[in-house]
Amino acid sequence: MSRPSRKGAVDVTADVPLPLRLGDGTHSGHDELNVARLSLISAQSRVPASYTSWTRTYQSGDRTVTVTCTALTGHVVPHGLDNDVMVAIINLYLEDGCPEDGTVRVSMHRLLLAAGLHGSAHYYREVRQCLRRLQSTSYQITQGWWSQGRQRHMDATFNYLWKVTATREDEYDASSVLEIRLPDEVARSIREGYVKPLDLTLYRELSSPPVRAVYRVLDALRWDSGSAQDRVTLNLLEWGERLSIYSTEPDKIRRVLQPAHDELRERGILLDVEVNGRGKAQELTYVFAPTDRLPDPDLLKALTQRGMYPAVAGKYLSEHPDPVPIHLALRRFDAYPGKKQNAGALLRDMLIHPERYAEVVPVQADEPRPAPAAKVLGDMEAATVEAQQIEELQALSPERQLTRLERLLTFARVTPLLSVLDRDRLRTAVLAGQLDVVTVVRLVTRDITQAPADKAERLRSLLPD
C-alpha cells in the first residue's frame, strides 16, 4: 500500500550533524543514527498484506528529503520485531569490532538473546521472517543520508540487509550459524562513528514492538544534532507518516501513539508530551528527562513494585543518583514490621528521612554501605576503587552484568578472538549464574600487558561445557 508524499517541516534536524563517537556516555549500546532517524521500519506490530511500499517527503532545512521503501513480491514492508532484530545486529557488529566486510557471524540463539527475545520455536520462526523481509526490501534515500566521512548529506540506495546465509538453510534453529552482511552504507557509517547511545536494557524492557519503535526513532531525533536535546517538536501527521502509521486522521494517530506516550512517561524517559494546535496543524512537543540523570531502570522497577508512583520514583532517582541509600531504604522497607497501609508513601519517607527508621529497622551487616575513604594513595586507593566497582557489578541483574562484560571484552579487543560458540557459551553461563563475572573482569583488567589472545584463551578455560 503506497501512500501519497507529503511535504512539511520537522524542526529537529541540524544542518550539520555532530554525532557522538563510540564509547561516549555510560549507555549499554548504540544505534546508527541514519537508520534510526529516518525510521526505515514501520512502528506497527502488524501491517496489511497490501502494504508493500511507502514514500515520504519532507523538508529538513534547505534540503528536500525523500525516502522510498519497496518490498519484493510476496513480502510486506519491514515492521514490528524487525526493529528489534536490526538493533541487535547493529550492536553485534559493534561487539565484533566492526569487521571491514560488514559481516556479523552469529548463532541464531545468540541473535535472539541480543534482540531480547525468548528462545522458543515461535521466535525462531518470527526472526527468520524478519531476516527475509529485511533482506528483500530496498530503500532509496534522496538527500537524507549523512556521510560522516564526507561531512555532507547524500543519496543512498540499499537493502536493509545485503546478504543472509545460514549453515542450515531449511531449519533456523539454535545450532544454525548465520552470516549477516550489512549494506556498505550502514557498516561504513558505524565504523565512522555516526552512532548514538542506546540503553539496550531499557529498550528491551519496553512492552511491545510499537513502543520500542517509537522510542528508537524519537531518541534518534533527540540526538540528531550531536547532543541530547531537552525538547523535540513534530507535526502530528508527519510524525505518523515517519512511523508508517497508515492513517491521515489526527485522532487515530494520537490513539496509536498513546500507549508509547504513557509507557515512556511512566519509565521517566519523557517528562511530558505537549499538544499544540488543532486538526492537521497539531504539533507534539516531547519533553525529555535530562540524560545525565535518567533513573536507573532496575532501581525504578524496585521502587514502583513496592508502591511508589513511577513519576515520583523517577523524580527521586533523577535527583539522588547515589544507589547506596536507595538499597538501604529498600531493605528497610522489606523488613518493616508494621502494617504498610500506604506502601508508596512509607517507602518515600524512608528515602527522604532515613534517620526515622534507623531504630525501627536496624541496618543489617550485609547491607550495601559506602566504601570507606582510602587513607593513603597508591595500592590502598586502587583496592578501594576496585571494591566499589565489584560491589556495583554484583548488585546488577545478570542481564546488565552481561552487557557490561561484553562492552569490556570489546574494549579489551578480546571479542573478535572468541568464536560464535564461545560467545554463546559466555552469554548462557552469565545469564544462568554459572560464571563469576567478577573473575572474568579481573582476568581482563588486572594485567594490561597480557595479549588479547592470551586473555581469550584464559576466558575459554573458565566457560562451562
Number of C-alpha atoms within 10 A of each C-alpha: 13 15 15 8 14 14 14 13 15 17 14 18 18 12 13 14 19 15 19 19 16 17 16 11 13 11 16 18 25 22 25 23 29 22 17 24 22 20 23 22 24 25 31 21 15 14 19 10 11 12 17 20 20 20 20 21 21 19 16 19 14 7 13 15 20 20 24 18 20 21 21 14 9 10 19 22 27 32 24 21 26 26 25 23 20 22 21 23 23 20 23 21 22 21 22 22 17 19 15 10 12 19 23 24 20 23 23 22 22 23 23 20 16 20 23 18 18 12 16 13 11 9 14 21 13 13 21 14 16 21 19 16 23 26 23 22 23 20 19 17 20 18 16 22 24 20 19 19 12 8 11 14 18 13 15 16 15 17 21 24 22 18 17 17 13 18 13 12 11 8 13 20 18 16 14 18 22 21 16 21 21 25 19 17 18 21 21 20 19 26 21 15 17 25 27 28 23 21 14 21 17 16 21 16 11 17 12 17 23 24 24 23 28 22 21 23 22 19 23 26 27 23 25 25 18 20 14 18 18 15 17 20 20 19 21 26 24 22 19 22 23 23 23 22 19 19 14 15 13 16 13 14 18 15 11 17 19 13 15 21 20 14 17 21 20 19 22 25 21 21 20 17 18 11 15 14 11 10 12 14 11 14 19 18 16 20 18 22 21 16 14 11 14 19 24 17 17 14 18 23 16 16 23 19 13 16 16 21 16 19 17 17 24 29 17 17 22 19 11 14 15 11 17 14 19 23 18 18 24 18 17 23 21 11 12 15 10 8 7 12 8 10 15 19 15 17 25 20 14 21 21 14 12 16 10 11 17 12 8 13 16 12 16 10 7 6 12 18 15 11 12 9 10 14 8 9 8 9 10 13 14 13 12 15 16 13 13 16 13 15 16 14 18 14 15 14 12 18 15 17 18 19 18 19 21 20 17 18 23 16 14 17 20 23 22 19 18 19 14 19 15 16 20 18 16 24 23 19 20 18 15 11 11 13 17 13 21 16 11 17 16 12 16 24 14 9 10 10 7 12 12 18 15 13 21 22 13 14 18 17 10 15 18 11 7
